[in-house]
Amino acid sequence: MKPRLLFALAATLIATGLATAAEKIPGQSYFSTTRYLEYLAGDLPLVITVPHGGRLTPDALPKRKKGVMDMDTNTQELARALAGELHQRTGGHAHVVFSLLHRSRLDPNREIKEAAGGDPGAEQAWREFHAAIEGALKAAVARHGFAFLIDLHGHAHPIARLELGYNLGAGHLNQTDADFDTAGLIELSTVNDLHRTRGGSGATLLRGPRSLGALIVERGIRAVPSPAEPGPGPNPFFSGGHITRLHAGGPATPKVDGVQIECPRPGIRDTEENRARFARIVGEALLEFLREHYGFTPAPKR
C-alpha cells in the first residue's frame, strides 16, 4: 500500500470513528455517518469484505458513467450467512465490511477515480470503506498476530464453481507445479506472507491436498484452484481485484493474507438454503485452513 494512501485511510478512520475497531463490540454493527457503510465488528482473524452487494441509490450521489454497474446479487446475504456460521462454530465473530451503496453509485473494488467517477461524496464513501478494512485488519493482527481477508463476489461465468483469486491469472495457474515454483510466482500472490513464513512449494499451498480449494472441494463445492482443477484452463476466471491487491499480500501489509472468492449464482447465491450450505462448507474449510497453516484454534465457546 502506498504510504500516502495509508496516511489518508488512517485519517479517514479517525474522522469516521472506525479507527477503534479493536474497542468495538464483536457481533455489533456500526455505520458511517452517511450509512453508506456497515462494519460488523469482529474478534476472529477473518475479515470479510462485500463491495458489490449494496442496494442504496441515494439521490445525493450521481450514477457512475463508466465501468460495471451490476450488483453481485445476494453477496451481502451470503456474507451474513458465512459470518453467522463462523460464530456458531467458534463463538467468535468475523469482521465484515459492507458497502451498502449500489454499484451504480460506487465500486469499491476499483481505484478511486473509476470507483467514484469524480464525485466527492462517492470518493468519501470509498475512503470510508477501505479505512474500515484497514482498521479491521489491524485489529485482527493485534489480537491474533495475523489476519486473513476474504473479498466476496458473485460471477456469471459458464462454469458454476468458486473462483479463488490470489492475484494470479490463468497464465500463472495453468503452469505445472514445477514451472510455477521455479518462476517464484507465489511471491506475486496474496498469500505470499504465509508462504514466506512456512516455506515449501507455493503451488502446493495454492492447490495442493491441504489448500483452501482442496478443503472446500472435499466438502462438496467445486473450486479452482484445487487438486482436481489446478488452473482455470481456457475458461473465464477472476484472479483478484483492487481490494485484495491493496490490503493483502503486499510489502506494506505484513501478516495479512487473503483471497477473492467469486461465487456463481446457481447452487450458491440463489436460495437461502444454498447460501446456508455455502456458509457451512466454506466456514468449516476456512477454520481448518487457519488451523493447519496458521496454528489458529478458536477458544472454546462459553
Phi and psi in degrees as GROMACS dihedral restraints (atoms count N, CA, C in turn):
[ dihedral_restraints ]
;  ai    aj    ak    al  type     phi  dphi    fc
    3     4     5     6     1   -67.0    20    10
    4     5     6     7     1   138.3    20    10
    6     7     8     9     1   -56.0    20    10
    7     8     9    10     1   -39.9    20    10
    9    10    11    12     1   -63.5    20    10
   10    11    12    13     1   -41.4    20    10
   12    13    14    15     1   -68.1    20    10
   13    14    15    16     1   -40.0    20    10
   15    16    17    18     1   -59.4    20    10
   16    17    18    19     1   -42.3    20    10
   18    19    20    21     1   -63.6    20    10
   19    20    21    22     1   -42.1    20    10
   21    22    23    24     1   -64.1    20    10
   22    23    24    25     1   -40.4    20    10
   24    25    26    27     1   -67.1    20    10
   25    26    27    28     1   -38.1    20    10
   27    28    29    30     1   -62.0    20    10
   28    29    30    31     1   -41.6    20    10
   30    31    32    33     1   -63.7    20    10
   31    32    33    34     1   -38.5    20    10
   33    34    35    36     1   -66.9    20    10
   34    35    36    37     1   -38.9    20    10
   36    37    38    39     1   -55.5    20    10
   37    38    39    40     1   -47.1    20    10
   39    40    41    42     1   -64.4    20    10
   40    41    42    43     1   -42.9    20    10
   42    43    44    45     1   -66.5    20    10
   43    44    45    46     1   -33.3    20    10
   45    46    47    48     1   -93.2    20    10
   46    47    48    49     1    -5.5    20    10
   48    49    50    51     1    79.8    20    10
   49    50    51    52     1     9.5    20    10
   51    52    53    54     1   -93.5    20    10
   52    53    54    55     1     3.3    20    10
   54    55    56    57     1   -68.2    20    10
   55    56    57    58     1   -24.4    20    10
   57    58    59    60     1   -98.9    20    10
   58    59    60    61     1    49.4    20    10
   60    61    62    63     1   -57.5    20    10
   61    62    63    64     1   -35.6    20    10
   63    64    65    66     1   -67.0    20    10
   64    65    66    67     1   -21.1    20    10
   66    67    68    69     1   -93.9    20    10
   67    68    69    70     1    -7.2    20    10
   69    70    71    72     1   -80.8    20    10
   70    71    72    73     1   160.3    20    10
   72    73    74    75     1   -80.9    20    10
   73    74    75    76     1   118.1    20    10
   75    76    77    78     1   -57.1    20    10
   76    77    78    79     1   134.9    20    10
   78    79    80    81     1    91.3    20    10
   79    80    81    82     1    -7.2    20    10
   81    82    83    84     1  -101.4    20    10
   82    83    84    85     1   142.5    20    10
   84    85    86    87     1   -89.8    20    10
   85    86    87    88     1   141.4    20    10
   87    88    89    90     1  -128.3    20    10
   88    89    90    91     1   142.4    20    10
   90    91    92    93     1  -120.7    20    10
   91    92    93    94     1   150.2    20    10
   93    94    95    96     1   -68.7    20    10
   94    95    96    97     1   166.9    20    10
   96    97    98    99     1   -61.5    20    10
   97    98    99   100     1   -31.5    20    10
   99   100   101   102     1   -83.3    20    10
  100   101   102   103     1   -12.6    20    10
  102   103   104   105     1    63.6    20    10
  103   104   105   106     1    27.0    20    10
  105   106   107   108     1   -86.2    20    10
  106   107   108   109     1   -11.6    20    10
  108   109   110   111     1  -130.6    20    10
  109   110   111   112     1   136.5    20    10
  111   112   113   114     1  -120.7    20    10
  112   113   114   115     1   130.9    20    10
  114   115   116   117     1  -117.3    20    10
  115   116   117   118     1   116.0    20    10
  117   118   119   120     1   -92.6    20    10
  118   119   120   121     1   109.9    20    10
  120   121   122   123     1   -66.6    20    10
  121   122   123   124     1   147.9    20    10
  123   124   125   126     1  -136.4    20    10
  124   125   126   127     1   173.1    20    10
  126   127   128   129     1  -137.5    20    10
  127   128   129   130     1     5.2    20    10
  129   130   131   132     1   -90.6    20    10
  130   131   132   133     1   165.7    20    10
  132   133   134   135     1   -82.0    20    10
  133   134   135   136     1    16.9    20    10
  135   136   137   138     1  -106.3    20    10
  136   137   138   139     1   131.1    20    10
  138   139   140   141     1  -122.4    20    10
  139   140   141   142     1   118.6    20    10
  141   142   143   144     1  -106.0    20    10
  142   143   144   145     1   132.2    20    10
  144   145   146   147     1  -118.4    20    10
  145   146   147   148     1   142.4    20    10
  147   148   149   150     1  -132.7    20    10
  148   149   150   151     1    88.8    20    10
  150   151   152   153     1   -83.9    20    10
  151   152   153   154     1   -20.6    20    10
  153   154   155   156     1  -121.6    20    10
  154   155   156   157     1    19.5    20    10
  156   157   158   159     1  -101.1    20    10
  157   158   159   160     1     3.5    20    10
  159   160   161   162     1   -76.5    20    10
  160   161   162   163     1   158.2    20    10
  162   163   164   165     1  -124.8    20    10
  163   164   165   166     1    -5.2    20    10
  165   166   167   168     1   -73.2    20    10
  166   167   168   169     1   134.9    20    10
  168   169   170   171     1  -129.7    20    10
  169   170   171   172     1    66.8    20    10
  171   172   173   174     1   -65.7    20    10
  172   173   174   175     1   143.1    20    10
  174   175   176   177     1   -63.1    20    10
  175   176   177   178     1   -23.9    20    10
  177   178   179   180     1   -67.7    20    10
  178   179   180   181     1   -18.8    20    10
  180   181   182   183     1  -113.9    20    10
  181   182   183   184     1   126.4    20    10
  183   184   185   186     1   -73.8    20    10
  184   185   186   187     1   158.5    20    10
  186   187   188   189     1   -67.3    20    10
  187   188   189   190     1   141.0    20    10
  189   190   191   192     1   -67.6    20    10
  190   191   192   193     1   146.6    20    10
  192   193   194   195     1   -98.3    20    10
  193   194   195   196     1   -16.9    20    10
  195   196   197   198     1  -135.3    20    10
  196   197   198   199     1   153.7    20    10
  198   199   200   201     1    99.9    20    10
  199   200   201   202     1   176.7    20    10
  201   202   203   204     1   -72.7    20    10
  202   203   204   205     1   135.4    20    10
  204   205   206   207     1  -110.3    20    10
  205   206   207   208     1   -16.4    20    10
  207   208   209   210     1   -73.6    20    10
  208   209   210   211     1   139.5    20    10
  210   211   212   213     1   -77.9    20    10
  211   212   213   214     1   160.2    20    10
  213   214   215   216     1   -91.3    20    10
  214   215   216   217     1    94.9    20    10
  216   217   218   219     1   -56.0    20    10
  217   218   219   220     1   130.6    20    10
  219   220   221   222     1    67.4    20    10
  220   221   222   223     1    15.5    20    10
  222   223   224   225     1   -74.4    20    10
  223   224   225   226     1   -28.4    20    10
  225   226   227   228     1   -64.1    20    10
  226   227   228   229     1   -44.6    20    10
  228   229   230   231     1   -66.6    20    10
  229   230   231   232     1   -36.4    20    10
  231   232   233   234     1   -63.2    20    10
  232   233   234   235     1   -43.2    20    10
  234   235   236   237     1   -65.7    20    10
  235   236   237   238     1   -39.2    20    10
  237   238   239   240     1   -66.4    20    10
  238   239   240   241     1   -37.2    20    10
  240   241   242   243     1   -65.4    20    10
  241   242   243   244     1   -42.0    20    10
  243   244   245   246     1   -65.5    20    10
  244   245   246   247     1   -43.1    20    10
  246   247   248   249     1   -62.1    20    10
  247   248   249   250     1   -40.1    20    10
  249   250   251   252     1   -65.1    20    10
  250   251   252   253     1   -39.8    20    10
  252   253   254   255     1   -64.4    20    10
  253   254   255   256     1   -43.4    20    10
  255   256   257   258     1   -62.4    20    10
  256   257   258   259     1   -38.6    20    10
  258   259   260   261     1   -65.7    20    10
  259   260   261   262     1   -41.8    20    10
  261   262   263   264     1   -62.6    20    10
  262   263   264   265     1   -36.9    20    10
  264   265   266   267     1   -79.8    20    10
  265   266   267   268     1   -30.4    20    10
  267   268   269   270     1  -117.7    20    10
  268   269   270   271     1   -22.0    20    10
  270   271   272   273     1    81.2    20    10
  271   272   273   274     1    -6.6    20    10
  273   274   275   276     1  -102.1    20    10
  274   275   276   277     1  -179.2    20    10
  276   277   278   279     1  -129.7    20    10
  277   278   279   280     1   132.8    20    10
  279   280   281   282     1   -71.8    20    10
  280   281   282   283     1   148.3    20    10
  282   283   284   285     1   -75.2    20    10
  283   284   285   286     1   134.0    20    10
  285   286   287   288     1  -133.3    20    10
  286   287   288   289     1   130.4    20    10
  288   289   290   291     1  -117.9    20    10
  289   290   291   292     1   117.0    20    10
  291   292   293   294     1  -108.9    20    10
  292   293   294   295     1   131.9    20    10
  294   295   296   297     1   -87.1    20    10
  295   296   297   298     1   119.7    20    10
  297   298   299   300     1   -89.5    20    10
  298   299   300   301     1    -2.3    20    10
  300   301   302   303     1   -82.2    20    10
  301   302   303   304     1   141.2    20    10
  303   304   305   306     1   -64.1    20    10
  304   305   306   307     1   149.7    20    10
  306   307   308   309     1   -63.0    20    10
  307   308   309   310     1   -20.3    20    10
  309   310   311   312     1   -69.8    20    10
  310   311   312   313     1   -16.7    20    10
  312   313   314   315     1  -102.7    20    10
  313   314   315   316     1   -32.0    20    10
  315   316   317   318     1  -157.6    20    10
  316   317   318   319     1   137.7    20    10
  318   319   320   321     1  -121.0    20    10
  319   320   321   322     1    93.2    20    10
  321   322   323   324     1   -67.9    20    10
  322   323   324   325     1    -8.6    20    10
  324   325   326   327     1   -94.3    20    10
  325   326   327   328     1    24.9    20    10
  327   328   329   330     1  -131.4    20    10
  328   329   330   331     1   161.2    20    10
  330   331   332   333     1   -61.8    20    10
  331   332   333   334     1   155.8    20    10
  333   334   335   336     1   -58.6    20    10
  334   335   336   337     1   -34.5    20    10
  336   337   338   339     1   -63.4    20    10
  337   338   339   340     1   -50.2    20    10
  339   340   341   342     1   -71.9    20    10
  340   341   342   343     1   -36.2    20    10
  342   343   344   345     1   -61.1    20    10
  343   344   345   346     1   -42.1    20    10
  345   346   347   348     1  -111.0    20    10
  346   347   348   349     1    -8.6    20    10
  348   349   350   351     1    63.8    20    10
  349   350   351   352     1    22.0    20    10
  351   352   353   354     1    85.6    20    10
  352   353   354   355     1     1.2    20    10
  354   355   356   357     1   -81.3    20    10
  355   356   357   358     1   128.0    20    10
  357   358   359   360     1   -60.3    20    10
  358   359   360   361     1   -39.5    20    10
  360   361   362   363     1   -66.5    20    10
  361   362   363   364     1   -40.5    20    10
  363   364   365   366     1   -68.7    20    10
  364   365   366   367     1   -36.7    20    10
  366   367   368   369     1   -63.0    20    10
  367   368   369   370     1   -38.8    20    10
  369   370   371   372     1   -64.9    20    10
  370   371   372   373     1   -40.3    20    10
  372   373   374   375     1   -63.8    20    10
  373   374   375   376     1   -37.9    20    10
  375   376   377   378     1   -61.4    20    10
  376   377   378   379     1   -46.3    20    10
  378   379   380   381     1   -63.3    20    10
  379   380   381   382     1   -39.7    20    10
  381   382   383   384     1   -64.3    20    10
  382   383   384   385     1   -40.8    20    10
  384   385   386   387     1   -61.2    20    10
  385   386   387   388     1   -49.4    20    10
  387   388   389   390     1   -72.5    20    10
  388   389   390   391     1   -30.9    20    10
  390   391   392   393     1   -66.2    20    10
  391   392   393   394     1   -38.4    20    10
  393   394   395   396     1   -65.2    20    10
  394   395   396   397     1   -39.4    20    10
  396   397   398   399     1   -60.9    20    10
  397   398   399   400     1   -47.7    20    10
  399   400   401   402     1   -60.8    20    10
  400   401   402   403     1   -41.5    20    10
  402   403   404   405     1   -64.9    20    10
  403   404   405   406     1   -41.1    20    10
  405   406   407   408     1   -65.5    20    10
  406   407   408   409     1   -42.4    20    10
  408   409   410   411     1   -63.8    20    10
  409   410   411   412     1   -42.2    20    10
  411   412   413   414     1   -63.4    20    10
  412   413   414   415     1   -40.5    20    10
  414   415   416   417     1   -64.4    20    10
  415   416   417   418     1   -40.7    20    10
  417   418   419   420     1   -66.1    20    10
  418   419   420   421     1   -43.8    20    10
  420   421   422   423     1   -64.3    20    10
  421   422   423   424     1   -41.8    20    10
  423   424   425   426     1   -61.9    20    10
  424   425   426   427     1   -35.0    20    10
  426   427   428   429     1   -84.4    20    10
  427   428   429   430     1   -37.8    20    10
  429   430   431   432     1  -117.9    20    10
  430   431   432   433     1   -11.3    20    10
  432   433   434   435     1    87.0    20    10
  433   434   435   436     1    -4.0    20    10
  435   436   437   438     1  -161.9    20    10
  436   437   438   439     1   166.1    20    10
  438   439   440   441     1  -143.0    20    10
  439   440   441   442     1   148.1    20    10
  441   442   443   444     1  -124.3    20    10
  442   443   444   445     1   122.4    20    10
  444   445   446   447     1   -98.1    20    10
  445   446   447   448     1   132.5    20    10
  447   448   449   450     1  -120.8    20    10
  448   449   450   451     1   112.0    20    10
  450   451   452   453     1   -97.5    20    10
  451   452   453   454     1   113.6    20    10
  453   454   455   456     1  -100.3    20    10
  454   455   456   457     1   128.0    20    10
  456   457   458   459     1  -138.1    20    10
  457   458   459   460     1   172.9    20    10
  459   460   461   462     1  -124.2    20    10
  460   461   462   463     1   141.8    20    10
  462   463   464   465     1  -125.8    20    10
  463   464   465   466     1   163.7    20    10
  465   466   467   468     1  -123.7    20    10
  466   467   468   469     1    30.1    20    10
  468   469   470   471     1   -69.6    20    10
  469   470   471   472     1   158.1    20    10
  471   472   473   474     1   -60.9    20    10
  472   473   474   475     1   -32.3    20    10
  474   475   476   477     1   -92.8    20    10
  475   476   477   478     1   122.5    20    10
  477   478   479   480     1   -84.1    20    10
  478   479   480   481     1    80.9    20    10
  480   481   482   483     1  -140.9    20    10
  481   482   483   484     1   156.9    20    10
  483   484   485   486     1   -71.8    20    10
  484   485   486   487     1   136.1    20    10
  486   487   488   489     1  -109.3    20    10
  487   488   489   490     1   114.4    20    10
  489   490   491   492     1   -95.1    20    10
  490   491   492   493     1   107.7    20    10
  492   493   494   495     1   -97.0    20    10
  493   494   495   496     1   112.6    20    10
  495   496   497   498     1  -108.1    20    10
  496   497   498   499     1    26.7    20    10
  498   499   500   501     1    69.2    20    10
  499   500   501   502     1    25.5    20    10
  501   502   503   504     1  -123.2    20    10
  502   503   504   505     1   125.5    20    10
  504   505   506   507     1   -83.7    20    10
  505   506   507   508     1   180.0    20    10
  507   508   509   510     1   -59.1    20    10
  508   509   510   511     1   -37.1    20    10
  510   511   512   513     1   -61.8    20    10
  511   512   513   514     1   -30.8    20    10
  513   514   515   516     1   -77.4    20    10
  514   515   516   517     1   -50.2    20    10
  516   517   518   519     1   -73.8    20    10
  517   518   519   520     1   -23.6    20    10
  519   520   521   522     1   -78.4    20    10
  520   521   522   523     1    -3.1    20    10
  522   523   524   525     1   -77.2    20    10
  523   524   525   526     1   159.3    20    10
  525   526   527   528     1   -66.8    20    10
  526   527   528   529     1   161.1    20    10
  528   529   530   531     1   -57.6    20    10
  529   530   531   532     1   -43.1    20    10
  531   532   533   534     1   -62.7    20    10
  532   533   534   535     1   -45.3    20    10
  534   535   536   537     1   -67.6    20    10
  535   536   537   538     1   -38.8    20    10
  537   538   539   540     1   -59.5    20    10
  538   539   540   541     1   -47.5    20    10
  540   541   542   543     1   -71.0    20    10
  541   542   543   544     1   -39.1    20    10
  543   544   545   546     1   -61.5    20    10
  544   545   546   547     1   -37.5    20    10
  546   547   548   549     1   -77.9    20    10
  547   548   549   550     1    -8.5    20    10
  549   550   551   552     1    65.2    20    10
  550   551   552   553     1    33.0    20    10
  552   553   554   555     1   -68.2    20    10
  553   554   555   556     1   -19.7    20    10
  555   556   557   558     1   -61.1    20    10
  556   557   558   559     1   -24.9    20    10
  558   559   560   561     1   -67.4    20    10
  559   560   561   562     1   -19.7    20    10
  561   562   563   564     1   -85.3    20    10
  562   563   564   565     1    -7.1    20    10
  564   565   566   567     1   -88.8    20    10
  565   566   567   568     1   171.8    20    10
  567   568   569   570     1   -89.8    20    10
  568   569   570   571     1    10.1    20    10
  570   571   572   573     1  -122.2    20    10
  571   572   573   574     1    25.4    20    10
  573   574   575   576     1   -69.5    20    10
  574   575   576   577     1   -27.2    20    10
  576   577   578   579     1   -65.9    20    10
  577   578   579   580     1   -43.8    20    10
  579   580   581   582     1   -61.6    20    10
  580   581   582   583     1   -42.8    20    10
  582   583   584   585     1   -64.4    20    10
  583   584   585   586     1   -39.7    20    10
  585   586   587   588     1   -63.1    20    10
  586   587   588   589     1   -34.3    20    10
  588   589   590   591     1   -73.0    20    10
  589   590   591   592     1   -42.3    20    10
  591   592   593   594     1   -94.0    20    10
  592   593   594   595     1   -30.2    20    10
  594   595   596   597     1    72.5    20    10
  595   596   597   598     1  -163.8    20    10
  597   598   599   600     1    83.1    20    10
  598   599   600   601     1  -165.2    20    10
  600   601   602   603     1   -77.5    20    10
  601   602   603   604     1   125.5    20    10
  603   604   605   606     1   -67.0    20    10
  604   605   606   607     1   -36.7    20    10
  606   607   608   609     1   -63.1    20    10
  607   608   609   610     1   -38.9    20    10
  609   610   611   612     1   -66.5    20    10
  610   611   612   613     1   -38.4    20    10
  612   613   614   615     1   -60.3    20    10
  613   614   615   616     1   -39.7    20    10
  615   616   617   618     1   -81.0    20    10
  616   617   618   619     1   -34.8    20    10
  618   619   620   621     1  -145.0    20    10
  619   620   621   622     1    16.4    20    10
  621   622   623   624     1   -78.9    20    10
  622   623   624   625     1  -174.9    20    10
  624   625   626   627     1   -66.6    20    10
  625   626   627   628     1   -17.0    20    10
  627   628   629   630     1  -118.6    20    10
  628   629   630   631     1    22.3    20    10
  630   631   632   633     1   -74.2    20    10
  631   632   633   634     1   166.0    20    10
  633   634   635   636     1   -60.9    20    10
  634   635   636   637     1   -42.2    20    10
  636   637   638   639     1   -59.1    20    10
  637   638   639   640     1   -43.4    20    10
  639   640   641   642     1   -63.2    20    10
  640   641   642   643     1   -42.3    20    10
  642   643   644   645     1   -65.6    20    10
  643   644   645   646     1   -32.8    20    10
  645   646   647   648     1   -73.3    20    10
  646   647   648   649     1   -45.4    20    10
  648   649   650   651     1   -63.0    20    10
  649   650   651   652     1   -42.0    20    10
  651   652   653   654     1   -67.5    20    10
  652   653   654   655     1   -13.9    20    10
  654   655   656   657     1   -98.5    20    10
  655   656   657   658     1    -2.6    20    10
  657   658   659   660     1   119.2    20    10
  658   659   660   661     1     4.8    20    10
  660   661   662   663     1  -118.5    20    10
  661   662   663   664     1   131.7    20    10
  663   664   665   666     1   -68.9    20    10
  664   665   666   667     1   138.7    20    10
  666   667   668   669     1  -152.1    20    10
  667   668   669   670     1   149.7    20    10
  669   670   671   672     1  -134.5    20    10
  670   671   672   673     1   132.6    20    10
  672   673   674   675     1   -78.9    20    10
  673   674   675   676     1   148.8    20    10
  675   676   677   678     1  -162.4    20    10
  676   677   678   679     1   170.9    20    10
  678   679   680   681     1   -56.6    20    10
  679   680   681   682     1   -40.3    20    10
  681   682   683   684     1   -74.3    20    10
  682   683   684   685     1   -31.0    20    10
  684   685   686   687     1  -132.4    20    10
  685   686   687   688     1    79.2    20    10
  687   688   689   690     1   -65.2    20    10
  688   689   690   691     1   -24.3    20    10
  690   691   692   693     1  -146.2    20    10
  691   692   693   694     1   167.0    20    10
  693   694   695   696     1   -77.8    20    10
  694   695   696   697     1    -7.4    20    10
  696   697   698   699     1    63.0    20    10
  697   698   699   700     1  -139.8    20    10
  699   700   701   702     1   -86.5    20    10
  700   701   702   703     1     3.5    20    10
  702   703   704   705     1   -85.4    20    10
  703   704   705   706     1   157.5    20    10
  705   706   707   708     1   -58.1    20    10
  706   707   708   709     1   145.6    20    10
  708   709   710   711     1  -158.2    20    10
  709   710   711   712     1   131.8    20    10
  711   712   713   714     1   -93.8    20    10
  712   713   714   715     1   119.1    20    10
  714   715   716   717     1   -89.5    20    10
  715   716   717   718     1    -8.4    20    10
  717   718   719   720     1   128.1    20    10
  718   719   720   721     1   159.0    20    10
  720   721   722   723     1  -133.6    20    10
  721   722   723   724     1  -158.1    20    10
  723   724   725   726     1   -62.5    20    10
  724   725   726   727     1   -38.2    20    10
  726   727   728   729     1   -64.1    20    10
  727   728   729   730     1   -49.5    20    10
  729   730   731   732     1   -69.1    20    10
  730   731   732   733     1   -36.2    20    10
  732   733   734   735     1   -65.3    20    10
  733   734   735   736     1   -36.7    20    10
  735   736   737   738     1   -77.2    20    10
  736   737   738   739     1   -37.4    20    10
  738   739   740   741     1  -110.3    20    10
  739   740   741   742     1    -9.2    20    10
  741   742   743   744     1  -135.7    20    10
  742   743   744   745     1   138.9    20    10
  744   745   746   747     1    81.8    20    10
  745   746   747   748     1    -3.9    20    10
  747   748   749   750     1   -93.4    20    10
  748   749   750   751     1   166.8    20    10
  750   751   752   753     1   -64.0    20    10
  751   752   753   754     1   -22.7    20    10
  753   754   755   756     1   -90.3    20    10
  754   755   756   757     1     2.5    20    10
  756   757   758   759     1  -125.3    20    10
  757   758   759   760     1    60.7    20    10
  759   760   761   762     1   -62.7    20    10
  760   761   762   763     1   145.5    20    10
  762   763   764   765     1    70.0    20    10
  763   764   765   766     1    14.1    20    10
  765   766   767   768     1  -121.8    20    10
  766   767   768   769     1   125.4    20    10
  768   769   770   771     1  -121.0    20    10
  769   770   771   772     1   173.8    20    10
  771   772   773   774     1  -177.7    20    10
  772   773   774   775     1   177.9    20    10
  774   775   776   777     1  -154.1    20    10
  775   776   777   778     1   145.1    20    10
  777   778   779   780     1   -94.1    20    10
  778   779   780   781     1   123.6    20    10
  780   781   782   783     1  -107.3    20    10
  781   782   783   784     1   112.5    20    10
  783   784   785   786     1   -96.5    20    10
  784   785   786   787     1   125.2    20    10
  786   787   788   789     1  -115.3    20    10
  787   788   789   790     1   131.1    20    10
  789   790   791   792     1   -69.7    20    10
  790   791   792   793     1   158.8    20    10
  792   793   794   795     1   -77.3    20    10
  793   794   795   796     1   -49.6    20    10
  795   796   797   798     1   -64.4    20    10
  796   797   798   799     1   127.9    20    10
  798   799   800   801     1    81.9    20    10
  799   800   801   802     1    -8.0    20    10
  801   802   803   804     1  -127.4    20    10
  802   803   804   805     1   -59.8    20    10
  804   805   806   807     1   -97.3    20    10
  805   806   807   808     1   -10.4    20    10
  807   808   809   810     1   -77.2    20    10
  808   809   810   811     1   -32.6    20    10
  810   811   812   813     1  -132.7    20    10
  811   812   813   814     1   160.0    20    10
  813   814   815   816     1   -61.2    20    10
  814   815   816   817     1   -38.1    20    10
  816   817   818   819     1   -63.3    20    10
  817   818   819   820     1   -44.0    20    10
  819   820   821   822     1   -70.4    20    10
  820   821   822   823     1   -34.3    20    10
  822   823   824   825     1   -65.6    20    10
  823   824   825   826     1   -38.0    20    10
  825   826   827   828     1   -66.3    20    10
  826   827   828   829     1   -38.1    20    10
  828   829   830   831     1   -64.9    20    10
  829   830   831   832     1   -45.3    20    10
  831   832   833   834     1   -56.4    20    10
  832   833   834   835     1   -46.7    20    10
  834   835   836   837     1   -61.7    20    10
  835   836   837   838     1   -41.6    20    10
  837   838   839   840     1   -64.2    20    10
  838   839   840   841     1   -47.8    20    10
  840   841   842   843     1   -70.2    20    10
  841   842   843   844     1   -48.5    20    10
  843   844   845   846     1   -70.9    20    10
  844   845   846   847     1   -37.5    20    10
  846   847   848   849     1   -60.7    20    10
  847   848   849   850     1   -46.3    20    10
  849   850   851   852     1   -63.8    20    10
  850   851   852   853     1   -42.6    20    10
  852   853   854   855     1   -65.5    20    10
  853   854   855   856     1   -41.2    20    10
  855   856   857   858     1   -62.1    20    10
  856   857   858   859     1   -45.2    20    10
  858   859   860   861     1   -65.3    20    10
  859   860   861   862     1   -37.0    20    10
  861   862   863   864     1   -67.0    20    10
  862   863   864   865     1   -39.8    20    10
  864   865   866   867     1   -62.8    20    10
  865   866   867   868     1   -43.9    20    10
  867   868   869   870     1   -65.8    20    10
  868   869   870   871     1   -37.8    20    10
  870   871   872   873     1   -65.1    20    10
  871   872   873   874     1   -46.6    20    10
  873   874   875   876     1   -72.5    20    10
  874   875   876   877     1   -39.0    20    10
  876   877   878   879     1   -99.9    20    10
  877   878   879   880     1   -22.6    20    10
  879   880   881   882     1  -118.6    20    10
  880   881   882   883     1    -7.5    20    10
  882   883   884   885     1    71.2    20    10
  883   884   885   886     1    23.1    20    10
  885   886   887   888     1   -91.0    20    10
  886   887   888   889     1   123.3    20    10
  888   889   890   891     1  -126.4    20    10
  889   890   891   892     1   121.2    20    10
  891   892   893   894     1   -59.8    20    10
  892   893   894   895     1   148.5    20    10
  894   895   896   897     1   -63.6    20    10
  895   896   897   898     1   148.5    20    10
  897   898   899   900     1   -55.6    20    10
  898   899   900   901     1   139.3    20    10
  900   901   902   903     1   -65.1    20    10
  901   902   903   904     1   140.1    20    10
